Amino acid sequence: MKLYRKEKKDQAVKVTGLFRFLHNSGQSIMEYALLTVAVAAAFIAMQQFILRATQARLRLIEDQVNQPVVVVNP
């Protein structure tokens, strides 16, 4: 990809070195920000499923530990 900046009307100068970094840094920051927002949204959406699975696992363990007591009349 060739990057150019305009100095005067109808003149293009190839962007190199620091100017190229500065030109691309805004785009990179925006891409990282969007990626971070997407990952955060995925974690927020999965939070309900993780909570339900954890509660179900704890309920199963609780039921195994606290089995009902059966009293037999003689």
Secondary structure, DSSP 8 states (H G I E B T S, - for coil): ---EEESSTT-EEE--THHHHHHHHHHHHHHHHHHHHHHHHHHHHHHHHHHHHHHHHHHHHHHHHS--------
